[in-house]
Amino acid sequence: MMIVEVLRSIPYGRVISYGRVAELAGCPRSGADARRVARVLHSMSKKYSLPWWRVVKKDGSIGLREASDLQRRLLEQEGVEFLASGAVDLDRFGIGPGFGSTGSAAEVDDWADHLRVD
């Protein structure tokens, strides 16, 4: 459930890597736990209203082949910009090192209010 809470706290217009989610959730093994985050997103995104599109690979690239166009469009709707390589500009839109270290409970972003459905 810690992974779910970290995912629900990703701010509008920001992205985070699978591995960073695992780290913030207290998972001890970076590579294996990044895959665990991917499994949680795959199996629980609808149930827990997780903003799955805000999670990218550690290099800023989109990891989902089958939904890459949708993920990019959702991120662009939030103002996230991409580099010429197609990766998210992590320097501008990645979550910084202070995220999750405030000691207080994560604030849930009501992300559905931000989306435009075309």
C-alpha positions as CSV (number, residue, x, y, z in Angstrom):
1,M,0.0,0.0,0.0
2,M,3.0,2.3,0.4
3,I,3.6,2.2,-3.3
4,V,-0.1,3.2,-3.9
5,E,0.3,6.1,-1.5
6,V,3.4,7.4,-3.2
7,L,1.8,7.0,-6.6
8,R,-1.3,8.9,-5.4
9,S,0.8,11.8,-4.2
10,I,2.6,12.5,-7.5
11,P,1.8,16.2,-8.2
12,Y,0.0,17.4,-11.3
13,G,2.5,18.3,-14.1
14,R,5.3,16.2,-12.6
15,V,6.8,12.8,-13.3
16,I,8.7,10.2,-11.3
17,S,10.6,7.1,-12.2
18,Y,9.5,3.6,-11.3
19,G,12.6,3.1,-9.2
20,R,12.1,6.4,-7.3
21,V,8.6,5.4,-6.4
22,A,9.9,2.1,-5.0
23,E,12.6,4.0,-3.1
24,L,10.1,6.4,-1.5
25,A,7.8,3.5,-0.6
26,G,10.6,1.9,1.3
27,C,11.4,-1.0,-1.1
28,P,14.9,-2.3,-0.6
29,R,15.8,-3.6,-4.1
30,S,15.9,-1.0,-6.8
31,G,15.6,-3.0,-10.0
32,A,13.2,-5.7,-8.7
33,D,11.1,-3.2,-6.9
34,A,10.8,-0.9,-9.9
35,R,9.2,-3.9,-11.6
36,R,6.9,-4.3,-8.6
37,V,5.8,-0.6,-9.1
38,A,5.0,-1.5,-12.7
39,R,2.9,-4.4,-11.6
40,V,1.0,-2.3,-9.0
41,L,0.3,0.3,-11.7
42,H,-0.9,-2.4,-14.1
43,S,-3.2,-4.2,-11.6
44,M,-4.4,-1.3,-9.4
45,S,-4.5,1.9,-11.4
46,K,-8.3,1.8,-11.9
47,K,-9.1,0.5,-8.5
48,Y,-7.1,3.2,-6.7
49,S,-7.3,6.0,-9.3
50,L,-3.6,6.1,-9.8
51,P,-2.1,8.6,-12.1
52,W,-0.1,5.9,-14.1
53,W,0.9,8.3,-16.9
54,R,3.1,10.3,-14.4
55,V,5.5,7.4,-14.0
56,V,8.3,7.1,-16.5
57,K,11.6,5.2,-16.9
58,K,14.6,6.6,-15.1
59,D,15.8,8.2,-18.3
60,G,12.5,10.0,-18.7
61,S,11.3,7.8,-21.6
62,I,7.8,6.3,-21.7
63,G,7.9,2.6,-20.7
64,L,4.5,1.6,-22.0
65,R,4.5,0.6,-25.7
66,E,0.8,0.0,-26.0
67,A,-0.3,3.3,-24.4
68,S,2.7,5.6,-25.2
69,D,0.7,8.0,-27.3
70,L,-2.0,8.3,-24.6
71,Q,0.6,8.7,-21.9
72,R,2.4,11.4,-23.8
73,R,-0.9,13.2,-24.5
74,L,-1.9,13.1,-20.8
75,L,1.4,14.5,-19.8
76,E,1.3,17.2,-22.4
77,Q,-2.2,18.2,-21.1
78,E,-0.5,18.7,-17.7
79,G,2.1,21.0,-19.3
80,V,4.9,18.4,-19.2
81,E,7.4,19.0,-22.1
82,F,9.5,16.4,-23.9
83,L,13.0,16.6,-25.3
84,A,13.8,16.0,-28.9
85,S,14.7,12.4,-27.9
86,G,11.1,11.8,-26.9
87,A,11.9,11.6,-23.2
88,V,10.4,13.9,-20.6
89,D,12.6,16.8,-19.6
90,L,13.4,15.4,-16.1
91,D,15.3,18.5,-15.1
92,R,12.2,20.6,-15.4
93,F,9.4,18.1,-14.7
94,G,10.9,15.3,-12.7
95,I,10.2,15.2,-9.0
96,G,13.1,16.5,-7.0
97,P,15.0,14.9,-4.1
98,G,12.9,16.5,-1.4
99,F,9.7,14.9,-2.5
100,G,8.2,12.5,0.1
101,S,10.6,13.6,2.8
102,T,8.3,16.1,4.6
103,G,7.3,13.4,7.2
104,S,3.6,14.2,6.7
105,A,1.0,12.1,5.0
106,A,0.9,12.3,1.2
107,E,-1.7,14.6,-0.2
108,V,-3.8,12.9,-2.9
109,D,-4.1,14.8,-6.1
110,D,-7.6,14.7,-7.6
111,W,-6.0,14.3,-11.0
112,A,-9.4,13.6,-12.7
113,D,-10.3,17.3,-12.4
114,H,-7.3,18.2,-14.6
115,L,-8.0,16.0,-17.6
116,R,-9.7,16.9,-20.8
117,V,-11.4,14.1,-22.6
118,D,-11.4,14.6,-26.4
